[in-house]
Amino acid sequence: MTRRVIYDKRRVTAFAAILCAGLLFCLAPRALFAQATAPASAPTSKLDEILKQEGYVTPPEALSSAVLAPRHLNVALSNLSPDKKWFLDEIGDGPVPMAVFSKPFHELGGVFIDHKANRARTLTIRNNVGIQIISAADGSKKTIPLPAGARVSNATWSPDGSMIAFFVHGEDATHIWVAEVATLKPRQLTQRPVLATLVSTFEFTKDGKQIAAVLIPDNRPVPPVPPLAPTGPQVKVNDDKDRNRLRTFPSLMSTPYEFQLLEWHATGQLALIDVQAAAKDAKKTAKDAVKGVKKVGPPAMIRSFDLSPDGKFIRVARMTKPFSYVVPVSNFGGVDEVWDVEGKALAKITERQLNLGVQDDNAPPPDPGAGPGGGQAQQQGKREVAWRADGQGLTYLEQEPPPPGAARDAAGGGGRGAGGGRGAAAAGAGGDDQERPQAARRPDRVYQWLPPFEEKGAKVIYESNTRMSNHRYSPDMQVLFATERAGQNTVEFAVYLNETSKRYTLARYRADDIYANPGTLLNARGAGAGGRGAGGAPPAGAGGRGGGGAGGGIVQVSADATAVFFQGTVYDKNPMEIGPKTFIDRVAIKTGEKKRIWESDNNGVFERVATVLDIDSGRFIVSRESATEVAQQYLVEGGKRTPLTQNQDYTPDLSKAPKERFIVERPDGFKFRVTVTLPPGYQKGTRLPALFWFYPREFTNQEEYDRGIRTLNKNEFPNFGTRSMQYFVRLGYAVVEPDAPIVGPQGQMNNNYEHDLRNNLAAVIDELDRRAIADRNRLAIGGHSYGAFSTVNAMVHTPFFKAGIAGDGAYNRTLTPIGFQSERRDLWEAPQVYLAMSPFLYANNLTGALLMYHGLGDQNVGTDPTNSMRLFHALNGLGKTTAMYLYPLEDHGPAAKETLLDLWARWAAWLEKYVKDPQKPAPAEKVEGGRR
């Protein structure tokens, strides 16, 4: 469907929401439905003109200059060339203008496609204006000259660093261009446009002679045409034996036509493009162009691909049918295969069925050695599949399947004897690692799967009786590195593959003990095992910011291959006063002997190694920043420090604005952190109007909350962006950012939501009053998403705030009946919690003036724009002071330049009218049809 259809679907969704919410309207006062004659119009002030203006408005220069400050011109050096001489950087030009943001697109089950240009909408609205290379020796820059008006993305080094390839996005097509580093002269590589709908990248072969990409197929049929008249109702059927524990997905397909359109957009031709053949003649004919392009297989709905290092095979992930009306495209089925370069499917790696969210009561039990490692912790079948860097097939992990009839409720844990006492389960005791029901341990194995990838052709190269993760290799592929985790107990170990009976512990620690954490095992630069799709490992980090969890990567080892390196951070036990240090340790593989080879300064600055150039000689790129100094990067070698960047602080008054950080205590004794930013030149003891901006989070106890505080970095430069509320200090406000812990037993934290919310805010206000920072009679509160939801709850359950700002929120929890945020109980399991947490049902208690904004294209689960529309309708009927701004095309957070400026203008006017120089909120005007 086209972009215009989005609004039709929203109306359908809104109608369904009205029906659902209508059952609850009886709880609201009769005044909700009353009609009244509109009062005579009062003289319109400048603030009212801004708030009622229907076109885009702009804020005061004090705000617009901060919002549009050209921070995009600052660089963070990260994309290092394989020869380690240059960094690659794309040059931005600020927020996208509405003229680009509003280009038509198809919305298909969470996939957004610029149908005119055959690419993902993100490539149209999030791209850059230039490409530069920056010297790793002295910071000098060279720019690739691009065609006038060109928009670029995906700048990528060739494997030898002699060439740069990138996308150029035109009005109606995307093409691959290349430039030789020696000349920087760009040229177009592809004649047939790229199909960048599902696969929005490309990849060099290891020898750099070819580029793999998905192109528009030959003889592509015309796109499907929507029926002139409806062919029937929208149909969704559920078998009552299924429990589809689905969230309220915002973008679902609804007709057979949309299924056909998705298939048309997704079907592309995988091809290998000869870089040099395509370069021989800039005026080549279409026939000549075909000579430089090798088709790989028939057109297919390709989701991703990943070339083998030897260039002989390709991992291809394809989307498969059937499609669905009840889940987004991300839940659709797929198959991951090995193809040869002729396009013949040699083997199936994994296959995923359409995921309808059905609760599987027959799933295998969790493994006791798996630990809480996210989704992969209980994944069955092949895991961490990746090409081996030496070109010798695939590497992967696979655990022995459970015996038939294994009890599903068997939980992980226990298992102290794993690995003869050497495994993660033997690392320590206490906490979540004790008193768990037992389940039989199942061996976990590392496999090598060699061509021709026969079904039973994989061989075991290592086996453990504890589940492993994050498996990697030494550069010569002779040493295996892996992680085992049981609960919080973690072991990093190495195994020489010619002597697998011995394993060497590199680090043993508790993942939740930040003071004893040894850091992350560094990966080698440029030695990754593929990874541009099909679930493979990402390329190894530029300089070993290592430890990626996908597996198959190459670990950085010392020149003599006897040691590895860990990079980490040391946090002080008083982080609000003393900032962290970073380090790199050299660890001997066989003995575990540790030597610190680099440690940062900590005299009010934060330093970290951003890139490793030569680990043995200590040649690094180091990033250095402070709370008031923007991050710069330096070449550090032999005690010499050479600056490579000249980044600027475009808002020094904000960076240096006074800040106060302190701990407050609730009546129940729970302690939490508050940060207050004050206007430049603030005089102590001056009580200011204040804006609270917050986002509540759930915790089981004080200890769990405190763990998050321990990683505070007081020396970090402020990460200002287009929606940093600290900009309001320029208008004389104190900006208060309190943590808002909601505390209770695991799974029941929200039982205390209203109580803790009120006590959190009261404690902060009392402390601000005691410190004479804020005028408690001139307070506002705001937040985005769950912060917006909590803003409205604060305004209906407390009398503290004169005004509120709530963006992209959900206000009626009965419309998210199967769970929300961290709440896993459904409405029928915890009805009182859902009702108590629904500020819509308490709209009659609203105090203060509420401004709501919402993106009409909000794709976040649970925050459909209907939420704001219905709350406005209720508040309007109740005579409350409110305003609502609905922004065309915006997702869960504003992005377009005009939207951003408009929001700031209305926020500023709202706060000035109701907080800074408060006027008594007037009753809402009510006119026929609710239009004001």
C-alpha positions, 0 to 999 in steps of 0.5 A: 500500500502507498503512504496515503493508505497508512492513514486509512489503516490508522482510522480502522485501528482507531475505530477498533480502539474506540470499541475496546475503550468504550467499555471503560468510558462508563468509569468517567464522569458524565461531563465527558459526554456533555456539550457546551456552547463555546465561550467568546474568544479571548484576545489571542496572545503571541503564545496562543498564536504559536500553539494554535498555528496549523502550519509548521512554526519555528522556536526562538533562536536560542533553541533552534541554534542548539537543535540544528547545531552542526554536530554531524560535522564532528567525526569519530574515527572508526572505519579503518582501512585494511592497511591501517593508513586511513579512516573512512567517514561519511559527511552528514548535513543535519536533519532530513527536510520534510520534502525528502521525508515525505516521499511516497512509500509502501508500508508492508508489515513493518517493511517500508519501501521507497517504491519509486527508487526500489530501496528501503525508505531508510536509505532515502531519509537517512543518508549523507552528502559526502565521503572523506578519508582521514589520515591515521598518521596526522588527521589530514583529510581528502574528499571524494568528489561526487556528482552534484546532488548525490546522496550516499551511504554504505561506504566500504573498504575493499579488502586490500584498502585500495578502493572504496565502494558506496551507494549513490541514491538518486531520485529513482534508483540506487547504484554502486559506485567505486573510487580508487584511493590513489585518485579518489575519482569516483565512477558508477559500477552498476548499470542495472539498479540495485534492489535495496529493499530487504538487502540494503548493503553489498559485499566485496569478494575477498580478492576485491575483484568482484562486488556481490549485490542484489539487483533488479531482476531481468524482465521484472514483471509490472507491479501488482495493481490493487483491485478497483473494488474490495474483494471481500472482508479482511479475515483473521482466524484463530484456532482456540487451542493456540495462545498467540502471545503477541504484542499490538504490532503497529504495521500489519498487512491486511489484503492479498494485494499487499502479499503480492506487492511484498513479494514483488518488492522482495524478489531480486537477482543476486549477482557478482559484479566484476569491478575491473571489467565494469571499469574498462569503458565508462561508455560501455553498452548494455551488452558490455555491462552484462559481461561484467555481471554474473547472475547467481541463481534465479531471482528470490526473496533474499533477506541477506547474503554472506560470501565465503572467504575463498569466493566459492560459496555464498550463504543466502537467507531467503524469505519464504511463504506463507505470509501472515496478517497477524505478525510483521514481516520480521516474523515470517519464515525463512531458510538459510542455505549454502549456494555455490556461485552458480546459484545451486543450493548445496545445503540447508543450514537452518530453516525458520517457520512462520512465527505466529507467537504461539506458546510452545508447550513442547519446547525442549527444556532450558539447558542448566549451563546456558545462563541468561544469554538472551535469545540465543541462550535457549536456541536449538539447532545450529548457532553462531554459524559463520564462515571460517576465516581460512576459507575451510568451510563453516563453523558453528555451535550445536548442542545435543538435543534433549531426550524425548519427553524431557520436562519443559519446566526443568530450569537451568542452574545447579550443575556444579560439576561441569567440566570437571569443576572447570566450567562456569558453574564452578566459578562461584556461589550465591544469588541466582546460581543456587537452588534451581531445579536440575535438568540433565546437562547436554553436550555442546559442540563446535563443528567444522562443516567442509564443502560440499556441505553434506548433511552428515559431513560436519566434524566435531572439533571441540566438545564441552558439557557446558553450553558455550557462546561467542566462539572465535579463533586465533589468526592461524585457526589453531586455537579456539576461544569460547565463553561459558556462563551459568547464571552470572558465573562466567568463564572465558577459555582457550583450547589448542585444537591439536590438544583438546583435552586441555583447556586454559582459563583466561578469565573467571568472573561474575558478570554482575560484578563490575569491579572485578570484570576483566574486560572483553577479549579483543578481536583482530582488525579486518579478520572477520568471518563474513557477517553481512547477513544470514546470521553470520558474525559481524566483521571484526572490529576496527581495532578490536572493540572485540567480543562480538557474540555472533561467533567465528571471529578472529581474536587479536593475539600477540606477535609470538601468539602466546597471549591475548588481550582484554579491554575493559573499564575500571569503575570507582565505588563512588562514581558520582565523584570519581570517573572510570578508567579504561585499560588493556591487559595482556593475558598469557594463554597457557598461564593466565599471567596478566600484564597491563599494557595500557591504562587511561588517565583519570584527571577529570577526563575519560580516555579509551582506546578506540582503535588498535593499530599495533598491539605489541608496539602500543600504537593506538588511536585514543579517544579523549573527552571530559564533561566539558570538552568534546571528544577528540582522537589522537594517535598515541605511540611511544609516548607521543600524542598526535591529534587527528580530529578537530571536533568542535563544541557548538554549544559550549554554554550548554556543555559547561552549564552548571550541573548538580548530581545527588541522591534522594531518599523516598519515605520507604528508604529507597535511594535513587539518583537525580541530575539537574542542569542549570542555566549558565550563570546560575546564582545559587539559591535562585528558585527556578521554574523546572522541567522534569524529564523522566523514564521510569524503570523497574527493579526488584530491589535496591541492589539491582538499581545500584548496579546500574548507577555503578557504571556512571561516567561523570567525565563523559561529554554531553551527548546532545541531540535534536531532542536534548531537553537541557536546551531549556536552560537557555530559556531560564529553566532548571532541567531535572532528570530523575531516575524513577525506580518502580520496585517490587518482586520479580514479575510484580513490580508494577503492583507498586507503580502508582505508589512509587511514581508518586513517592519518587516525584515527591522526594525529588521535589522536596530535595529541590526545594531544600536546595533552593533550586526550583520553585515548587509552584512552577514545575512541569513534567514530560517524557517520551514513550513510556516517559509520556505514559508516566507523565500523564500518570503523574498529572492525574495522580499528583497535584505537583505539576502546572504543565506536562509534555507527553510524546508518543505515549500509551494511555489506556493499558486495556489496549495492550492486553497481552503485556507492555514494557516489562509487564508480562502478565496479561490483563486478565491475570492482573486486571487491577494493575492494568486499570490502575496504570491507565491514566485515561481512566483517571483523566477527570483528575488531571491537574495542569495543562497537558501537551501531547504530540504523536507521530502518525507513523508510530511503529512502536509496539503499543503506542498507536496514535489512537492513544493520544487521539482518544485521550485528547477527546476525553480531556476535551470533553472534561474541560481540561487544558490540553493540546495535541499535535499529530505529525505526518509520517513521523515514527516513534520519535520525530526526525524531520527538520520541520517537525523538530523545530515545530515541537520545540516552538510549541514546547517553549510556548506551552511552558512559558504560558503555563509554568514560567509565567503561569496563567490559570488554565482556562477550561477547554473550548468545546465546539460541535465535533470537538474541533477547537 
